[in-house]
């Protein structure tokens, strides 16, 4: 199930929710949206008009029809099922291959999950070696402003078909030996 947005939980109209259709439809669409408290709408419209005189009206009209006719809702349902299958496959493969060595976090929603590394492993070093082998993942330590307290890897699964998940996890497993401190 999707995680409720902060804006959806806001009873005091203090949250501004900004999003884009780029990830849920396709990147080249370049249409975003803002959900605002009513008292801010006029201010945002004025700023929008002052910084950008051209809007993608044709694309907006087509997207409006796409949403009104129910195609967007059907697309989202299909994609949720697809991403759920991919997330489940990734979690299962990580558990099978690593047998509890990596702690999985954030496997309930989204298009990424986090695996915490055992003591002595360095995520940046692992990410660099994985990239040399054609496996793209993000080191958790790069998300910290100060010295990180945890080492981990952010694994995206949105673009990896279920059939390729086992090979990708085996490839990750092949990267880890030799990456721990002696």
C-alpha positions as CSV (number, residue, x, y, z in Angstrom):
1,X,0.0,0.0,0.0
2,X,1.3,3.5,-0.7
3,X,2.4,5.6,2.2
4,X,0.1,8.5,2.9
5,X,1.6,11.9,1.9
6,X,2.3,14.5,4.6
7,X,0.0,16.8,2.7
8,X,-2.8,14.3,2.8
9,X,-2.5,14.1,6.6
10,X,-2.4,17.9,7.1
11,X,-5.5,19.2,8.9
12,X,-4.0,22.7,9.3
13,X,-3.2,23.6,5.7
14,X,0.5,24.0,6.3
15,X,1.9,21.6,3.8
16,X,2.8,22.3,0.2
17,X,2.9,19.1,-1.9
18,X,5.0,19.2,-5.1
19,X,5.1,16.4,-7.6
20,X,5.8,15.4,-11.1
21,X,4.4,13.0,-13.7
22,X,7.9,12.2,-14.9
23,X,8.4,9.1,-12.8
24,X,4.8,7.8,-13.0
25,X,4.4,8.3,-16.8
26,X,7.6,9.2,-18.6
27,X,10.4,11.7,-18.0
28,X,10.1,13.7,-21.2
29,X,6.5,14.8,-20.3
30,X,8.0,17.5,-18.0
31,X,4.8,18.4,-16.2
32,X,4.6,18.9,-12.5
33,X,2.0,19.9,-10.1
34,X,1.6,21.7,-6.8
35,X,-1.1,21.1,-4.2
36,X,-1.4,24.3,-2.1
37,X,-3.4,25.6,0.8
38,X,-6.1,27.9,-0.7
39,X,-4.6,31.1,0.8
40,X,-1.4,30.5,-1.2
41,X,-2.9,29.8,-4.6
42,X,-2.9,33.5,-5.9
43,X,0.7,34.0,-4.7
44,X,1.9,30.9,-6.5
45,X,0.0,31.8,-9.7
46,X,1.5,35.3,-9.7
47,X,5.1,33.9,-9.3
48,X,4.4,31.2,-11.9
49,X,3.3,33.8,-14.4
50,X,6.3,36.0,-13.7
51,X,8.9,33.4,-14.3
52,X,7.5,31.4,-17.2
53,X,5.3,32.7,-19.9
54,X,5.0,29.5,-21.8
55,X,3.1,26.4,-20.5
56,X,2.8,23.1,-22.3
57,X,-0.9,23.6,-22.9
58,X,-1.3,20.7,-25.4
59,X,0.4,18.3,-23.1
60,X,-1.6,19.5,-20.1
61,X,-4.8,19.1,-22.1
62,X,-3.9,15.6,-23.1
63,X,-2.9,14.7,-19.6
64,X,-6.2,16.1,-18.3
65,X,-8.2,13.9,-20.6
66,X,-6.0,10.9,-19.7
67,X,-6.7,11.5,-16.0
68,X,-10.4,12.2,-16.4
69,X,-11.0,9.1,-18.6
70,X,-9.5,6.9,-15.9
71,X,-6.4,5.8,-17.8
72,X,-4.0,7.3,-15.2
73,X,-5.7,5.5,-12.3
74,X,-5.5,2.2,-14.2
75,X,-1.9,2.9,-15.1
76,X,-1.0,3.6,-11.4
77,X,-2.8,0.3,-10.3
78,X,-0.8,-1.7,-12.9
79,X,2.5,-0.1,-11.9
80,X,1.8,-0.7,-8.2
81,X,1.4,-4.4,-8.9
82,X,4.5,-4.5,-11.1
83,X,6.6,-2.6,-8.5
84,X,5.3,-4.8,-5.7
85,X,6.3,-7.9,-7.7
86,X,9.8,-6.4,-8.3
87,X,10.2,-5.3,-4.6
88,X,9.1,-8.8,-3.4
89,X,11.5,-10.5,-5.8
90,X,14.4,-8.3,-4.7
91,X,13.7,-8.8,-1.0
92,X,13.4,-12.5,-1.4
93,X,16.6,-12.7,-3.4
94,X,18.6,-10.6,-0.9
95,X,17.3,-12.8,2.0
96,X,18.2,-16.0,0.1
97,X,21.6,-14.9,-1.1
98,X,22.8,-13.1,2.0
99,X,21.1,-15.2,4.7
100,X,20.6,-12.3,7.1
101,X,24.0,-10.7,6.6
102,X,22.4,-7.6,5.1
103,X,19.5,-6.0,7.1
104,X,16.7,-4.9,4.8
105,X,15.0,-1.6,5.6
106,X,12.1,0.2,3.9
107,X,10.7,-2.7,1.9
108,X,7.1,-1.7,2.5
109,X,6.7,1.0,-0.2
110,X,8.5,3.0,-2.8
111,X,10.8,2.1,-5.6
112,X,14.0,1.6,-3.5
113,X,15.0,-0.3,-0.4
114,X,17.9,0.0,1.9
115,X,20.3,-2.7,3.0
116,X,22.5,-2.1,6.0
117,X,26.0,-3.5,5.6
118,X,27.7,-5.5,8.4
119,X,30.4,-3.8,10.4
120,X,33.6,-3.2,8.5
121,X,32.1,-2.7,5.1
122,X,32.2,0.6,3.3
123,X,29.3,1.5,1.1
124,X,31.2,4.0,-1.1
125,X,33.9,1.4,-1.9
126,X,31.2,-1.2,-2.7
127,X,29.3,1.2,-4.9
128,X,32.4,2.1,-6.9
129,X,33.3,-1.6,-7.4
130,X,29.7,-2.4,-8.3
131,X,29.6,0.4,-10.9
132,X,32.8,-1.0,-12.5
133,X,30.9,-4.2,-12.9
134,X,27.8,-2.5,-14.4
135,X,25.6,-2.6,-11.2
136,X,24.3,0.7,-10.2
137,X,23.4,1.4,-6.5
138,X,23.8,4.3,-4.2
139,X,25.9,4.4,-1.0
140,X,23.8,5.4,2.1
141,X,26.7,7.4,3.5
142,X,26.4,10.0,0.7
143,X,23.0,10.9,2.2
144,X,24.5,12.1,5.5
145,X,25.8,15.7,6.1
146,X,28.2,14.6,8.8
147,X,30.0,11.3,9.3
148,X,27.5,8.5,8.8
149,X,26.5,6.3,11.7
150,X,25.5,3.5,9.3
151,X,26.9,2.0,6.1
152,X,24.4,0.8,3.6
153,X,23.3,0.6,0.0
154,X,20.2,2.0,-1.6
155,X,18.9,-0.5,-4.1
156,X,16.5,0.6,-6.8
157,X,14.3,-2.0,-8.4
158,X,11.8,0.0,-10.6
159,X,13.7,-0.7,-13.8
160,X,14.7,-4.3,-13.1
161,X,12.4,-7.0,-14.4
162,X,11.7,-9.9,-11.9
163,X,13.4,-12.3,-14.3
164,X,16.7,-10.3,-13.9
165,X,16.5,-9.8,-10.1
166,X,18.4,-13.1,-9.1
167,X,21.3,-12.3,-11.4
168,X,21.5,-8.7,-10.1
169,X,21.6,-9.8,-6.5
170,X,24.2,-12.5,-7.3
171,X,26.3,-9.8,-8.9
172,X,26.0,-7.7,-5.8
173,X,27.0,-10.6,-3.7
174,X,30.1,-11.1,-5.9
175,X,31.1,-7.5,-5.2
176,X,31.1,-7.8,-1.4
177,X,34.0,-10.2,-0.8
178,X,37.2,-8.2,-0.4
179,X,35.4,-4.9,0.4
180,X,35.5,-5.3,4.2
181,X,38.3,-3.8,6.3
182,X,40.9,-6.4,7.3
